[in-house]
């Protein structure tokens, strides 16, 4: 985990399976560490202070902050609705950015308000130190970019799972990959009727937000758009299926690997789920992401 001490990096966050983001209680919070007036809910957090944490953050129309400084730790943002200017970074709905520690930021504002996934490695605030302990590395920065303008690609081979195994119904948008650690941020799209009857586990932790559609997530059952999961490494999960298709936002701390098991109950569970009619098209929590 970039931006964390060795002791912090060895500790994962507790499992969160699952939260409904439309049911979260947002409270006035200094956790985003930018000015005043933001409301936030903690989705998951690493033990210790300051530990890595993920927030759902909201701002009202015409919110602004005149604070300036440099980012104390790496910060990832996915704007779910509205608009945001953070220093020289302009976000619209569907914008994603990975902003490295040491980035200079001069003020922030919104005209229409915003809702965002706000994912920081430690306290993702501003330091007034003109000579920060960690120099800014421009090559680590990604975006802001419009995720919906990125092409869907076939899933590549990963350790333990080939592209052929994943099937043609699974596509990916890779938003970011760290060349040193393998840490990744990406989106996946599963076509209607896609399924994998196996249980899978990974060495990396996974952070997942279902942006669109329906999904059978193993013993958890059916979830729909607006669902959040944080799963530490080595936690088997599955089987997985979607009737109407879906889009996920996904993060991990290292390149993902796959290990599979297939208990007797998992394939019948998928068949039972897929045998039901596809859900009627519904307004998605944050619109269309496909």
C-alpha positions as CSV (number, residue, x, y, z in Angstrom):
1,X,0.0,0.0,0.0
2,X,1.7,3.2,-1.1
3,X,1.7,5.9,1.5
4,X,1.5,3.5,4.5
5,X,4.1,2.6,7.1
6,X,5.3,-1.1,7.0
7,X,3.2,-1.9,10.1
8,X,0.1,-0.4,8.5
9,X,0.7,-2.2,5.2
10,X,0.7,-5.6,7.0
11,X,-2.8,-5.0,8.4
12,X,-5.8,-5.4,6.1
13,X,-9.2,-3.8,6.7
14,X,-12.0,-5.9,8.3
15,X,-14.4,-7.7,5.9
16,X,-17.4,-5.6,4.8
17,X,-20.0,-7.8,2.9
18,X,-22.0,-5.8,2.2
19,X,-23.2,-2.2,2.5
20,X,-26.0,-0.4,0.6
21,X,-24.6,3.0,-0.3
22,X,-28.1,4.5,-0.6
23,X,-28.7,3.6,3.0
24,X,-25.5,5.1,4.5
25,X,-25.9,7.8,7.1
26,X,-23.7,10.8,6.0
27,X,-22.5,13.1,8.8
28,X,-20.4,16.2,8.9
29,X,-16.8,14.9,8.6
30,X,-13.3,16.1,8.6
31,X,-12.2,12.7,7.2
32,X,-11.9,13.9,3.6
33,X,-9.5,16.5,5.1
34,X,-10.5,19.3,2.7
35,X,-12.0,22.5,4.2
36,X,-15.4,22.3,5.9
37,X,-18.9,21.3,5.0
38,X,-18.4,17.9,3.5
39,X,-20.5,15.0,4.7
40,X,-19.1,11.5,4.6
41,X,-19.6,7.9,5.6
42,X,-16.7,5.5,6.2
43,X,-17.2,2.4,4.1
44,X,-14.1,0.5,5.3
45,X,-11.0,1.5,7.2
46,X,-7.6,0.0,8.1
47,X,-6.8,-0.3,11.8
48,X,-4.6,2.5,13.2
49,X,-4.4,6.2,12.7
50,X,-4.0,7.3,10.0
51,X,-5.0,4.1,8.2
52,X,-6.1,3.6,4.7
53,X,-9.9,4.2,4.4
54,X,-12.6,4.5,1.8
55,X,-15.4,7.0,2.1
56,X,-18.6,8.0,0.4
57,X,-18.4,11.8,0.3
58,X,-21.1,14.4,-0.6
59,X,-20.9,18.1,-1.1
60,X,-23.8,20.6,-1.6
61,X,-24.0,22.9,-4.6
62,X,-21.4,25.7,-4.4
63,X,-19.3,24.0,-1.7
64,X,-15.7,25.3,-1.8
65,X,-12.5,25.1,0.1
66,X,-9.7,27.7,-0.1
67,X,-7.1,25.4,1.5
68,X,-3.8,24.9,-0.3
69,X,-1.0,22.5,0.2
70,X,0.3,19.1,-1.0
71,X,-1.4,15.8,-0.7
72,X,-0.1,13.9,2.4
73,X,-1.0,10.5,0.9
74,X,-2.2,8.9,-2.3
75,X,-5.8,9.6,-3.1
76,X,-8.2,7.9,-5.6
77,X,-11.5,9.5,-6.5
78,X,-14.4,8.2,-8.6
79,X,-17.1,10.9,-9.1
80,X,-20.5,9.3,-9.0
81,X,-22.5,12.4,-9.7
82,X,-22.0,16.2,-10.0
83,X,-18.8,18.1,-10.6
84,X,-15.6,18.9,-8.7
85,X,-12.5,20.9,-9.2
86,X,-9.6,19.8,-6.9
87,X,-6.7,22.0,-7.6
88,X,-6.0,21.7,-11.3
89,X,-8.1,18.5,-11.5
90,X,-11.5,18.8,-13.1
91,X,-14.0,16.0,-12.4
92,X,-17.4,15.4,-14.0
93,X,-19.7,12.5,-13.4
94,X,-17.8,9.3,-14.3
95,X,-14.3,10.9,-13.8
96,X,-11.7,8.8,-12.1
97,X,-8.2,9.9,-10.9
98,X,-5.3,8.5,-8.9
99,X,-3.5,11.5,-7.3
100,X,-0.1,10.7,-5.8
101,X,1.1,12.1,-2.5
102,X,3.0,15.3,-2.9
103,X,0.6,16.7,-5.6
104,X,0.2,20.4,-5.1
105,X,-3.5,21.4,-4.6
106,X,-4.8,25.0,-4.6
107,X,-8.4,25.0,-3.5
108,X,-11.5,23.0,-4.4
109,X,-15.0,23.8,-5.5
110,X,-18.2,22.4,-7.0
111,X,-21.1,24.1,-8.7
112,X,-23.7,21.4,-8.7
113,X,-22.5,19.4,-5.7
114,X,-21.1,16.0,-5.9
115,X,-21.1,12.4,-4.6
116,X,-17.8,10.5,-4.8
117,X,-15.9,7.4,-3.7
118,X,-12.9,8.9,-1.9
119,X,-10.2,6.3,-1.3
120,X,-7.1,7.5,0.6
121,X,-4.0,5.7,1.8
122,X,-3.8,7.3,5.2
123,X,-5.0,10.8,5.9
124,X,-5.7,12.1,2.4
125,X,-5.5,15.7,3.4
126,X,-3.2,18.6,2.6
127,X,0.2,19.4,4.2
128,X,1.4,23.0,4.4
129,X,5.0,21.8,4.3
130,X,6.6,23.2,1.2
131,X,9.2,20.4,1.3
132,X,7.1,17.2,1.9
133,X,8.8,14.1,3.1
134,X,7.9,12.3,-0.1
135,X,8.5,14.0,-3.5
136,X,5.7,14.1,-6.0
137,X,6.2,11.7,-8.9
138,X,4.1,12.8,-11.9
139,X,4.4,9.3,-13.6
140,X,2.3,7.8,-10.8
141,X,-0.6,10.1,-11.6
142,X,-3.6,8.9,-13.6
143,X,-6.4,11.2,-14.8
144,X,-8.8,12.6,-14.2
145,X,-10.2,10.5,-17.1
146,X,-13.8,9.7,-18.2
147,X,-14.2,6.0,-17.4
148,X,-17.2,5.7,-19.9
149,X,-14.9,6.8,-22.7
150,X,-12.5,3.9,-22.1
151,X,-13.0,0.9,-24.4
152,X,-14.0,-2.5,-22.9
153,X,-11.3,-5.1,-23.5
154,X,-11.1,-8.9,-23.3
155,X,-10.0,-10.0,-19.8
156,X,-6.3,-10.9,-19.9
157,X,-4.7,-14.0,-18.5
158,X,-4.2,-13.8,-14.7
159,X,-2.3,-16.3,-12.5
160,X,-4.7,-19.1,-12.0
161,X,-7.3,-18.1,-14.6
162,X,-6.9,-17.7,-18.4
163,X,-8.8,-15.3,-20.6
164,X,-10.6,-18.3,-22.1
165,X,-11.8,-19.4,-18.7
166,X,-13.2,-16.0,-18.0
167,X,-15.4,-16.2,-21.1
168,X,-16.3,-13.7,-23.7
169,X,-19.1,-12.3,-21.5
170,X,-16.6,-10.7,-19.2
171,X,-14.8,-7.5,-20.2
172,X,-12.5,-5.1,-18.4
173,X,-11.5,-1.4,-18.4
174,X,-8.1,-1.1,-16.7
175,X,-7.9,2.4,-15.2
176,X,-4.6,2.1,-13.3
177,X,-1.9,-0.4,-12.6
178,X,1.2,0.2,-10.4
179,X,4.3,-1.1,-12.2
180,X,6.0,-1.8,-8.8
181,X,3.4,-3.3,-6.6
182,X,0.8,-4.5,-9.2
183,X,-1.9,-2.5,-7.4
184,X,-4.8,-2.0,-9.8
185,X,-8.0,-0.1,-10.3
186,X,-10.4,-1.4,-13.0
187,X,-14.0,-1.9,-14.1
188,X,-15.6,-5.1,-15.2
189,X,-18.7,-5.7,-17.3
190,X,-20.5,-9.0,-17.1
191,X,-23.0,-9.7,-20.0
192,X,-26.5,-10.9,-19.2
193,X,-26.4,-14.6,-18.3
194,X,-22.7,-14.6,-17.4
195,X,-21.9,-16.9,-14.5
196,X,-19.0,-18.8,-12.8
197,X,-20.2,-21.6,-10.5
198,X,-16.9,-21.8,-8.7
199,X,-15.7,-20.2,-5.5
200,X,-12.6,-18.1,-5.9
201,X,-10.1,-16.6,-3.6
202,X,-7.1,-14.2,-4.1
203,X,-4.0,-13.2,-2.3
204,X,-4.9,-9.5,-2.7
205,X,-7.7,-7.7,-0.9
206,X,-10.6,-6.6,-3.1
207,X,-12.7,-3.4,-2.9
208,X,-15.8,-3.6,-5.0
209,X,-18.7,-1.3,-5.9
210,X,-21.6,-2.6,-8.0
211,X,-22.3,0.5,-10.2
212,X,-25.0,-1.1,-12.4
213,X,-27.1,-4.2,-12.7
214,X,-27.8,-7.3,-10.6
215,X,-25.4,-9.9,-9.2
216,X,-25.6,-13.2,-7.3
217,X,-22.7,-13.0,-4.9
218,X,-22.5,-16.5,-3.4
219,X,-24.0,-16.9,0.1
220,X,-24.6,-13.2,0.3
221,X,-27.3,-13.6,-2.2
222,X,-28.5,-11.1,-4.9
223,X,-27.2,-7.5,-4.7
224,X,-27.9,-4.6,-7.0
225,X,-26.4,-1.3,-8.0
226,X,-25.2,0.8,-5.1
227,X,-23.7,-2.2,-3.2
228,X,-20.2,-2.0,-1.6
229,X,-17.9,-4.9,-0.6
230,X,-14.4,-4.9,1.0
231,X,-12.9,-8.4,1.2
232,X,-9.5,-9.2,2.7
233,X,-7.3,-11.6,0.9
234,X,-7.7,-15.4,1.0
235,X,-11.5,-15.2,1.5
236,X,-13.4,-17.6,-0.8
237,X,-16.4,-16.2,-2.4
238,X,-18.9,-17.3,-5.1
239,X,-20.6,-18.6,-7.1
240,X,-21.3,-15.6,-9.2
241,X,-23.9,-14.8,-11.8
242,X,-25.9,-12.0,-13.3
243,X,-29.3,-12.2,-15.1
244,X,-29.4,-8.7,-16.7
245,X,-25.7,-7.9,-16.8
246,X,-23.7,-5.6,-14.5
247,X,-20.8,-3.2,-14.2
248,X,-18.3,-3.2,-11.2
249,X,-15.6,-0.8,-10.0
250,X,-12.7,-2.8,-8.5
251,X,-9.5,-2.1,-6.6
252,X,-6.7,-4.3,-5.2
253,X,-3.3,-3.9,-3.6
254,X,-1.4,-6.3,-5.9
255,X,-1.9,-8.2,-9.2
256,X,-4.9,-10.4,-8.7
257,X,-4.5,-14.2,-8.8
258,X,-7.2,-16.9,-8.7
259,X,-7.7,-20.1,-6.8
260,X,-10.8,-22.1,-7.3
261,X,-13.0,-24.7,-5.5
262,X,-16.4,-25.9,-6.6
263,X,-18.6,-27.3,-3.8
264,X,-21.6,-29.4,-4.7
265,X,-24.1,-26.7,-3.9
266,X,-22.6,-23.9,-6.1
267,X,-23.6,-24.9,-9.6
268,X,-27.2,-25.6,-8.7
269,X,-27.3,-22.2,-7.0
270,X,-26.2,-20.5,-10.2
271,X,-28.7,-22.4,-12.3
272,X,-31.6,-21.5,-9.9
273,X,-30.6,-17.8,-10.0
274,X,-30.3,-17.7,-13.8
275,X,-33.6,-19.6,-14.4
276,X,-35.6,-16.6,-13.0
277,X,-36.6,-13.9,-15.4
278,X,-34.1,-11.1,-15.9
279,X,-35.1,-8.1,-13.7
280,X,-37.1,-5.3,-15.4
281,X,-34.8,-2.4,-16.4
282,X,-34.7,-0.1,-13.4
283,X,-33.2,3.4,-12.9
284,X,-29.6,2.7,-11.7
285,X,-28.4,4.3,-8.5
286,X,-25.8,6.4,-10.4
287,X,-27.0,6.1,-14.0
288,X,-25.5,4.1,-16.9
289,X,-21.9,3.0,-16.8
290,X,-21.8,0.6,-19.8
